[in-house]
């Protein structure tokens, strides 16, 4: 479900599933939580995620609440449906959101 890459000193976790919902949110949280620890600049790439419900959002918030206090996290590749959910729930006010990886890296460097 999660692939790890590195680019320009930033760890990128590619969320490799079409849906992040009640059927897999617990697995997402369990898999990503230990991976995120120990990194200070993180990108979550949602390019493959076509649908996310409140359970998926809850898992995402749970993972990021447990991160190292000085870690910076940016999201990128939000599909229109996922971006709509982020905006409706005002999640874009709590997370750095970028169109793509390069923009996410720039946001992390600027923050």
C-alpha positions as CSV (number, residue, x, y, z in Angstrom):
1,X,0.0,0.0,0.0
2,X,2.9,2.4,0.7
3,X,6.1,2.7,-1.4
4,X,9.1,4.7,-0.2
5,X,11.3,6.9,-2.4
6,X,13.8,9.7,-1.7
7,X,14.2,12.8,-3.8
8,X,16.4,15.8,-2.9
9,X,16.8,14.6,0.7
10,X,13.1,14.3,1.2
11,X,11.4,11.0,2.0
12,X,8.4,10.4,-0.3
13,X,5.7,7.9,0.8
14,X,3.7,7.0,-2.3
15,X,0.2,5.9,-1.3
16,X,-0.4,3.1,-3.7
17,X,-4.1,2.4,-3.5
18,X,-7.1,3.8,-5.3
19,X,-9.2,4.1,-2.1
20,X,-8.3,5.2,1.4
21,X,-11.5,4.3,3.4
22,X,-12.9,2.1,6.1
23,X,-11.7,-1.0,4.3
24,X,-8.0,-0.1,4.6
25,X,-7.5,2.9,6.9
26,X,-6.3,0.8,9.8
27,X,-3.7,-0.9,7.6
28,X,-2.6,2.5,6.2
29,X,-2.1,3.9,9.7
30,X,-0.3,0.7,10.9
31,X,2.0,0.7,7.9
32,X,2.8,4.4,7.7
33,X,3.2,5.2,11.4
34,X,6.6,3.5,11.9
35,X,7.9,4.6,8.5
36,X,7.3,8.3,9.3
37,X,9.4,8.3,12.5
38,X,12.9,9.7,12.2
39,X,12.4,11.8,9.1
40,X,12.2,15.6,9.2
41,X,11.0,16.3,5.7
42,X,8.2,14.1,4.3
43,X,5.9,14.1,1.3
44,X,2.8,11.9,1.1
45,X,2.0,11.4,-2.6
46,X,-1.7,10.7,-3.2
47,X,-1.5,10.5,-7.0
48,X,-3.1,7.0,-7.0
49,X,-5.8,7.7,-4.4
50,X,-9.1,8.4,-6.2
51,X,-11.3,8.3,-3.2
52,X,-10.9,9.1,0.5
53,X,-13.6,9.1,3.2
54,X,-13.6,10.4,6.7
55,X,-12.0,7.2,8.0
56,X,-9.1,7.7,5.6
57,X,-8.8,11.3,6.8
58,X,-8.9,10.1,10.4
59,X,-6.1,7.7,9.7
60,X,-4.0,10.4,8.1
61,X,-4.5,12.8,11.0
62,X,-3.6,10.0,13.4
63,X,-0.4,9.2,11.6
64,X,0.6,12.9,11.5
65,X,-0.2,13.5,15.1
66,X,2.3,10.8,16.1
67,X,5.1,12.3,14.0
68,X,8.3,13.8,15.4
69,X,7.5,17.3,16.6
70,X,9.9,19.0,14.2
71,X,9.0,16.9,11.1
72,X,7.4,18.8,8.2
73,X,4.9,17.0,6.0
74,X,3.5,18.0,2.6
75,X,0.8,16.3,0.6
76,X,0.9,16.2,-3.2
77,X,-0.9,14.7,-6.1
78,X,-4.4,15.1,-4.7
79,X,-7.0,14.0,-7.3
80,X,-10.0,16.3,-7.7
81,X,-12.2,14.1,-5.5
82,X,-9.6,14.0,-2.7
83,X,-8.8,17.7,-3.0
84,X,-12.5,18.4,-2.6
85,X,-12.7,16.4,0.6
86,X,-9.6,18.2,1.9
87,X,-11.1,21.6,1.2
88,X,-14.6,20.7,2.6
89,X,-13.0,19.5,5.9
90,X,-10.5,22.4,5.8
91,X,-7.6,20.0,5.9
92,X,-5.7,22.3,3.5
93,X,-5.4,24.7,6.5
94,X,-3.5,22.1,8.6
95,X,-1.4,20.4,5.9
96,X,1.0,21.7,3.3
97,X,-0.7,20.8,0.0
98,X,1.1,21.0,-3.4
99,X,0.2,20.0,-6.9
100,X,3.3,17.7,-7.4
101,X,6.5,16.6,-5.8
102,X,8.6,19.5,-6.9
103,X,6.1,22.0,-5.5
104,X,5.9,19.9,-2.3
105,X,9.7,20.0,-1.9
106,X,9.7,23.8,-2.4
107,X,7.0,24.2,0.3
108,X,9.0,22.1,2.7
109,X,12.1,24.1,2.0
110,X,10.2,27.4,2.6
111,X,8.5,26.3,5.8
